[in-house]
Amino acid sequence: MINNTSTVKKQYENSNNLNTRISIHDKYSTNKIGFGRWIVSNYKIEPGMKILELGCGTGSMWKGQNSIINSCHIIILSDFSEGMVQSAKENLVEYEKIRYGVIDIQKIPYDDKTFDVVIANMMLYHVPDLNKALAEVRRVLRDNGTFYCATYGENGIIKYLSELLLPYGLYDNQNKNFTLQNGDKILSRYFERIRKLEYEDSLAVTDINDIIDYIYSLSDMTELSAEPREEIKEILLENMTNGVLNIPKE
């Protein structure tokens, strides 16, 4: 992703593009646990804790997590996009205990050592000043608190697709500001103990139209907009095996 504030705001002003990308994983991931469920399964949340999520998106990971939500003293879901916060409210309307806010991770509006857990999944690579953001997370996190942050690796979907579609102007200009490859080093500036867990998965796509929709939902794929969709489709069809396009994820 291009690390440009206006581009990111446009991408996430509503949930349409994000829902397109989520749906490709929901439909074609070979690991049936599901990324969101796997992430939540690794949270260590005890009764009475105060939780802050930054970059909550649509809030879909919290669906069905009644026991965690009900046991928390407070849980605040936030995003820098008002449209995303509204989507989260609509998706989680049955959970009266959840509070919501429009928050920039670079300037978190809470006192020092307020939260037991802070969460920032699949968003740190977008932040213009990552050092400022992580300093803010460290500030609002209690001394024995935990910061959970998920990110992608550099050898996944975008790399694979760019290699196939390079002649059509699809480059691997994915934002690498915070990835599985460099994230631990960055986090070590602010946190003493870091543990990295990797979720093994891939995509087995049977309807090429879905992956084309995915491609065009990405802001850094705009150079493809002048290319006929059918030409892109033919390239992808040629790389299917027994009716399946196998795409690595990291």
N, C-alpha and C positions, 0 to 999 in steps of 0.2 A: 504494500500500500504506500502511496505517496504521503509523506509526513507534512502535509500542508493543512493548516487549520480550516481554511475555507472549503477545501476539497472534502475533508473529513466531515465537516458540518453538513455539507450537501448530501454526502453519502448516508448520514444518519439522522437527517431531519425528520424522517419517518421510518417505519419498520419494513417498508417494501423490499429494499435491496437485501436487508438482513434476513428477512423471511425466505427470500429466494435461496440464499446461501445455506440457511439452516435446513431447508427442505431437501437439498441434495444429499446432505448427510443423513437425514432421517430415512430417506428412501433407499440409499445405496450403500451405506456403511456395512462392512463385513463384520465388524465387532458389534454384536447386537446388545451389548450392555448399554451403549449410548454414551456419548462424551459427557453430556450434562449430568447424567445419573452417576457416572464414574467420578466426576469432579466432586459432587456433593457427598459421595460415599467416603471420600477422603477427608472431609471436614471433621474436625474434633470440636464439636460444639456441646457444651455442658449447660444444664439448666441455669437460668439467671444471667447468661452472658449478654453483652451488648455487641451487636453486629452492625457493621457498615459495609455495604457493597457499593463500589464505584464502577461506573460503566455497566449498569445492570441490563442494558438492552431491553428486550421484551419481558424480562423476568421469567422466562419459560423454565429455567432450571429449578425454580422454587415451586412449581406446580406439583402438588401431591406431597410436599414435604411438611405435612401438618405437624408431626411430632417435634421437628426442629423449630418451626415457627412458633408453636405454642409454648415451647419451653424457654424461649429467649425472654430476657427482660425487655429488650427492645431490638428491633431489626429495621434498619433504614436502607432502602434501595434507592440508588441515585444514578443519574447519568448527566452528562453535560448537555444532552439534547432533550428539550422539552417534549418533543414528539415521542422519544423512547420512553420517557417517564410516564407519559399518558398511556402508551401501549402496555407498559407494565401494570399500571393501575387497572386497566381494563381486563388484562389476563388474570390478575390475582384479586379480583374484586371481592371474592369470598373471604379473604384473609384480613379481617379488621385490624389485626395487631400490627400489620406492616405499615410503616410510614415511608413517605417518598420525598425526594428533593432533587432539584437541579443543582448539581455540584461539579465544579472543576477540581480535579484531583490536585492541581497545582496550588490550590488555595482552599483547603478544607475548612469549613466554618464551624469547627468544634474545638473545645479546649484540649489541652495536652492530656494524654493518657486517659482518654474517654472510653475507648473500645477494647474489648477482649479479642475480637477478630475483625480484620479488615480484608476485603476481597476485591480483586481487580482482575477479571478474566478477559483475555483476548482484547486488550485495549492499551496496554502500556506502550506498545510500539507506535501508537498514534500521538502520544503526548509530546508537545514541543520541547518542554524542559523536563526531561525524565529525572534528573537529579533533584530538582525542586519538588517534583511529585513524590518521589520516594522519601525525601526528607519530611514531607508533610505526613505521609503514611506513618513513618517512624514516630513522628511527634504525637499523633492522636492515638497511637497504639500503646496499650499498657505494657509495663516492663516484661511481663510473662505472656504477652499476647502473641498471636500468630497472624502472619500476612500470607494469604493464599493468592497466587497469580498464575493463570494459565496463559500459554502462548503457543505459537506454532514453531516448527522447525524449518530449516532452509532447504530441505530436500523432499518437499511434498507436492501438493497439487499444482501450484503455480509453476514450479520448476518443470514438472512433467509437461504441462500444457504449453509452456513457452517453447520447449524444445520441439514440440509438434508443429506449432503455429508461428515460428519465428519468421518464415517467409512472408507472413501476412501482417507483420508488425507487432506481434505479441512478444514482449520482452519480459524477462524475469527482473522487473524493477520493484519487486516486493520489498517493503520496508523491513530492514534487518536491524533496526535499532534495539529490539529486545526479542531474542529468539531462544530456542532451546540450546543453541550453540554458545551464546554469550550472556544469557540471562543470569547464570549463577555468579559470574564475575561482577556484573553490575550490582546485583543484590548484596554482594558481600561488603560493599561500601557502607551499608546501612544496617545489616543484620548479621549477627554472630553465627547462627546455625542455619544452614540452608539444606534442604532435601529436595532432590529432583525426582519426580515420578514420570514415566513415559507411558502414554496410552497407545497401544499398538492397534492400528486400523488401516483400512484402505477403502476405496470405492469400487464397486462392481456395477457400472452404469449400463442399463439395458435400453434406455430411451435417450438417444443423443440430443434431442431437443432440450432435455432438462439440463445437460451440462453446458449447452450453448447459452441458455438463460442465465446460468451461473456465471459464465464468462462475461457476459454483457452487464451483469450487475456490479462488476468491480470497476472502481474508478480508474485504475491504471490499465484498463483494457480499451480505453476510448479510441486508440488508433485502429482498432478493428471495425469501428462503426461504419467506415466507408467500404468495407468489404462485403460482398454478397453473403448473406447468411448461409445459402446453399453450398457455397464453396468451402466454408468452414466446416459445415456438416459432412461434406464428402471426405475431407481429411480425417475427421474423427471416425467416420464409418470404416475407413480403410484400416484403422488400427484396432478394430474390434476383433476379438477371438471368440468364435462360437456365440456371437450375438452379445458379447460383453466387452465393454471398454474398462480395463483394469487400471486404476489410477492410484498411485501411492499417496499415503498421508503421513505427516510427521507432526 
